[in-house]
Every structure is written in structure tokens, then in C-alpha cells.
Amino acid sequence: MFWKIAFGLGILGIILGIILLIVFGKMFYGAGFQSNDEDLAFGGLLIGIIILIFSFLLAAVSGIFVLRNSKKEWDAKNPK
């Protein structure tokens, strides 16, 4: 159950990271902003990239454990 929750959080983090990259990317490359907005947008881009990387790793690792556990359950229900 823990790995299923971690997998869900990993997928949610990937979605959040992509949204942050889109929002702060548009803010960073938008015209007519002051330098404070540029710094905020750059920091948001870095945070979005970090969240995306960690969420992808979390989803990959927890996905492996979820698949491994479901295979064990399937093998227990269907003996050869």
C-alpha cells in the first residue's frame, strides 16, 4: 500500500513539475517584465525542474515495487 501511495504522489509531482515549468517558462520568456520578475521566474524554473526529477525517480522506483508486488500476488493466485 505504501508503494501505491508513493506512486500516486510521484505522478502528481510530475504533473505539478510540468505545470510549474510551463507557468514559469512563460513568465521567464515573457516580454516587459522587471528584473525581479525575471529572478522569480528563474527560481521557479529551477524548482520545477527539481520537482520533476525527484517525482520521476519516485514514480519509477515505486512503480517497480508495485509491479513486483502485483506479480507476487498473481503468482500466488495462479499456481502452475
C-alpha positions as a Markdown table, in Angstrom:
| # | Residue | x | y | z |
|---|---|---|---|---|
| 1 | Met | 0.0 | 0.0 | 0.0 |
| 2 | Phe | 2.9 | 2.4 | 0.8 |
| 3 | Trp | 4.3 | 2.0 | -2.7 |
| 4 | Lys | 0.9 | 2.7 | -4.4 |
| 5 | Ile | 0.6 | 5.9 | -2.4 |
| 6 | Ala | 4.2 | 6.8 | -3.3 |
| 7 | Phe | 3.5 | 6.0 | -7.0 |
| 8 | Gly | 0.4 | 8.3 | -6.9 |
| 9 | Leu | 2.5 | 11.1 | -5.3 |
| 10 | Gly | 5.2 | 10.6 | -7.9 |
| 11 | Ile | 2.7 | 11.0 | -10.7 |
| 12 | Leu | 1.1 | 14.0 | -9.0 |
| 13 | Gly | 4.6 | 15.6 | -8.7 |
| 14 | Ile | 5.3 | 15.0 | -12.3 |
| 15 | Ile | 2.1 | 16.8 | -13.3 |
| 16 | Leu | 2.9 | 19.7 | -10.8 |
| 17 | Gly | 6.5 | 19.9 | -12.2 |
| 18 | Ile | 5.3 | 20.2 | -15.7 |
| 19 | Ile | 2.7 | 22.9 | -14.8 |
| 20 | Leu | 5.4 | 24.9 | -12.9 |
| 21 | Leu | 7.8 | 24.6 | -15.9 |
| 22 | Ile | 5.0 | 25.9 | -18.2 |
| 23 | Val | 4.0 | 28.8 | -16.0 |
| 24 | Phe | 7.4 | 30.0 | -15.0 |
| 25 | Gly | 8.8 | 29.4 | -18.5 |
| 26 | Lys | 6.2 | 31.7 | -20.0 |
| 27 | Met | 6.9 | 34.2 | -17.2 |
| 28 | Phe | 10.7 | 33.9 | -17.8 |
| 29 | Tyr | 10.4 | 34.4 | -21.6 |
| 30 | Gly | 7.6 | 36.9 | -21.5 |
| 31 | Ala | 8.3 | 40.5 | -22.6 |
| 32 | Gly | 8.0 | 43.6 | -20.4 |
| 33 | Phe | 8.9 | 42.2 | -17.0 |
| 34 | Gln | 11.2 | 43.8 | -14.5 |
| 35 | Ser | 14.3 | 42.1 | -13.2 |
| 36 | Asn | 12.6 | 41.0 | -10.0 |
| 37 | Asp | 10.1 | 39.0 | -12.1 |
| 38 | Glu | 13.0 | 37.5 | -14.1 |
| 39 | Asp | 14.7 | 36.3 | -10.9 |
| 40 | Leu | 11.4 | 34.8 | -9.6 |
| 41 | Ala | 10.8 | 33.1 | -12.9 |
| 42 | Phe | 14.3 | 31.6 | -13.0 |
| 43 | Gly | 13.9 | 30.3 | -9.4 |
| 44 | Gly | 10.5 | 28.8 | -10.3 |
| 45 | Leu | 12.1 | 27.1 | -13.3 |
| 46 | Leu | 14.8 | 25.6 | -11.1 |
| 47 | Ile | 12.2 | 24.4 | -8.5 |
| 48 | Gly | 10.0 | 23.0 | -11.3 |
| 49 | Ile | 13.0 | 21.0 | -12.7 |
| 50 | Ile | 14.0 | 19.7 | -9.3 |
| 51 | Ile | 10.4 | 18.6 | -8.5 |
| 52 | Leu | 10.1 | 16.9 | -11.9 |
| 53 | Ile | 13.4 | 15.0 | -11.5 |
| 54 | Phe | 12.6 | 13.8 | -7.9 |
| 55 | Ser | 9.0 | 12.9 | -8.9 |
| 56 | Phe | 10.1 | 10.9 | -11.9 |
| 57 | Leu | 12.6 | 9.0 | -9.7 |
| 58 | Leu | 9.9 | 8.4 | -7.1 |
| 59 | Ala | 7.4 | 7.2 | -9.7 |
| 60 | Ala | 9.9 | 4.9 | -11.3 |
| 61 | Val | 11.1 | 3.2 | -8.1 |
| 62 | Ser | 7.6 | 2.9 | -6.6 |
| 63 | Gly | 6.3 | 1.6 | -10.0 |
| 64 | Ile | 8.9 | -1.2 | -9.9 |
| 65 | Phe | 7.8 | -2.2 | -6.4 |
| 66 | Val | 4.1 | -2.0 | -7.3 |
| 67 | Leu | 4.6 | -4.2 | -10.3 |
| 68 | Arg | 6.7 | -6.6 | -8.4 |
| 69 | Asn | 4.1 | -6.9 | -5.6 |
| 70 | Ser | 1.3 | -7.4 | -8.1 |
| 71 | Lys | 3.3 | -10.2 | -9.8 |
| 72 | Lys | 3.7 | -12.0 | -6.5 |
| 73 | Glu | 0.0 | -11.7 | -5.8 |
| 74 | Trp | -0.8 | -13.0 | -9.3 |
| 75 | Asp | 1.6 | -15.9 | -8.9 |
| 76 | Ala | 0.1 | -16.8 | -5.6 |
| 77 | Lys | -3.5 | -16.9 | -7.0 |
| 78 | Asn | -2.5 | -18.8 | -10.2 |
| 79 | Pro | -0.1 | -21.6 | -9.3 |
| 80 | Lys | 1.5 | -23.5 | -12.2 |
